[in-house]
Amino acid sequence: MNKGRLPLFLLVSLLGGCSSLGYYSQLINGHLDLMARREPLQQLVDDPGTTAELRQRLQLVLAVREFASAQLLLPDNGSYRSFAQVEGPAVVWSLVATGEFSLQPLEWCYPVIGCASYRGYYSRQEGERQERLIKAQGMDTTLEPVPAYSTLGWFDDPVPSTIIDWSETRLAGLIFHELAHQKIYLPGDSAFNEAFANTVAWWGVKRWLESEADEDALENLRKQQRRERSFIALLMKTRRLLSDIYLQPITDEQKRQRKQEAFQLMTKEYAAMRQQWQGYRGYDGWFSRELNNARLASVATYEQWATAFRVLLRQSKNDMETFYRACEELGQQPFDERRRRMEALRFLYQPS
């Protein structure tokens, strides 16, 4: 059987109800449309009709892709060796929802990949329609653009046009991140999966710039990572504050008031933080949208265990094969034991 057809077969065979059929139909159609747009990277590089600017970007992707397998020991397959021209800023739109007084994201369960804390839509309009329906139930929601994704190795995923003009480090990081999902993926544990992939991307970008001996780029990366740590720390601080508020024996109206005050405080603290960044305004867009529980939950999914994996990488002496074995062993533990071990690892973290 063709490997790429298995998920579609499972999806169709495991559907239940008209609403599920409609949802999975848009997933299948959207994904097959993306696959149909693929063109081999090397073929485009060799094509005299390809612009010099695009050719340079495609050559960068090819180099990053080879580095991913050779140096980071990520899967050596057909993924990210093709290019797909798409419309708009995202390939798919990700819907995240939480209760009004909860920071735990709603989970949706799928065939093959298990449960996840998001719902994907190829049509932004359909995603917005579903977001309105959920918001009408009194929940906090966010609809986030997803510029690229991984099918966990079932398909040869392309590099979409949504990311081709990104900076070198951001582009490399995304490719490393998505290939990491193909290396290790635990059905039903989004926080584990995203933090693992983020750690591989973080280390991979550092190694990539070191291989190019680009000291200026490395210094810029260090500055960006310091800003990112401050930004994430602020969000996680607000998340803890809100968690305490929601547990208090007070009325819902009092919780709403204190929730609003917590987000106002976060915005104020961000403004003060930004003054130390010499004009850098990279997170202004995040604060320009509605601030709610779902926005924080979306970030927390990626960051909750980031420091635990960095400690594990350090304990592995930055050897990727050793690191992957340790992550696989961790992933084989029962859920509660895995969380206990990750909490212990996170306790050991010290910023470098």
Protein Blocks (a to p, Z undefined) as FASTA:
>chain_A
ZZklmmmmmmmmmggcjklmmmmmmmmmmmmmmmmmpccfklmmmpmkbcfklmmmmmmm
mmmmmmmmmmnopacdfehpaccddedjbfbdcdddddfkbcbdcddddehjlpafbdcd
fblklmmmmmmmmmmnopacdddddfbdcehhmaccdddfklmmpcfklmmmmmmmmmmm
mmpccehilklmmmmmmmmmmmmmmmmmmmnopaklmmmmmmmmmmmmmmmmmmmmmmmm
mmmmmmpccdfklmmmmmmmmmmmmmmmmmmmmmmngopaklmmmmmpccdfklmmmmmm
mmmmmmmmmmmmmmnoopaklmmmmmmmmmmpcfklmmmmmmmmmmmpccZZ
